[in-house]
Amino acid sequence: MTDRKIRKLRRGVVVSNKMDKSVVVLVEELKLHRRYHKYIKRSKKFMAHDENNECLPGDVVDIIESRPLSKLKRWRVLKIIERPVGENE
């Protein structure tokens, strides 16, 4: 029996939950410029599967790579890390 391949993990902020069972997650990372040795902020949006429609805009979530779930969704919400202050659960 073979082990599963290592899956990528990302942490980001939910920016949209207007779809059914889907969210858009904004992931920001700092990259070091090779020549100038300064850090550059890079951001990318990922569509992720949210099975129970639990995520709200502003939530910090962990997403994990998965098999293709639709045309654009290749990630799943693993867990909600933090909710914005003042949001009811």
N, C-alpha and C positions, 0 to 999 in steps of 0.2 A: 504494500500500500504506500502510495506516495503522499507527501505532505503538500498542503496547499501552498501556492506561491505567496510571497510576502506582499501584502496589500498596502497601498499608500494611505497615509492618514493626513488630514489637513484640519486646521482649526480656523474658523471664520465667523462672520457675523451675517445673520439672515437679513436680507434686504427686501425680499418679497415673498409673500405666501398666498398670492391671489389665485393660485391654481389648486386643483384637488390633488392631495397627496404629493405635492411637489413644492420645493422652496428653492430660492436662488440665494446662494451663499457667497459672500465676498471674502476672498482670502488675500491677505496682504503679506508680503515677505520682503526682507531686506537682502539685497544682493550687493556684493562687493565688486566695484568696477576694477577690472584687471589692471588697467594702466594708471588710473588716478587714485586708486585705493580709497575711494569714497563710497559710502553706502547709498544705494539707490532703492527707493521704495517701489515695488512692483505689485500690482493687484490684478486679480483675475476672478471672474464670476463662474461658479459651478452650479449646475442644476442638480439637486439632490432629491432622493425619494424620502418622503416623510409619511410613513404608513398611517399614523393616527392623527394627522393634522394637528400636532401639538406645538409646532414652532410658531413663534410670533416675530414680527420685525424687531430687530435689536437684540435678539437672543444670540449668545455665543454658543456655537455648536461644534462638535467633532464630526467630520464626515470621513467615510471609508470608501475606497474604490471597490466597485462591484462589476458584475456582468452588465452588458447593456440592457437597460430597462425600457428605454424608448429611444426616439431619434437623438435626443440631446442628453438624457440622463444616464450617467455612468457612475454615480455616487449615491450612497445611502447615508442618512443621518444616524450616527452611532449613539450619541447622547447629547443632551442639552447641558451645557456647562454652567451658564449664568443667564439670568433674566434681568432685563432693565429694572431699575428701581421704580416702584409704583405700579407694576403690572400684576394683575391677579392671575393666579394659576387655575 
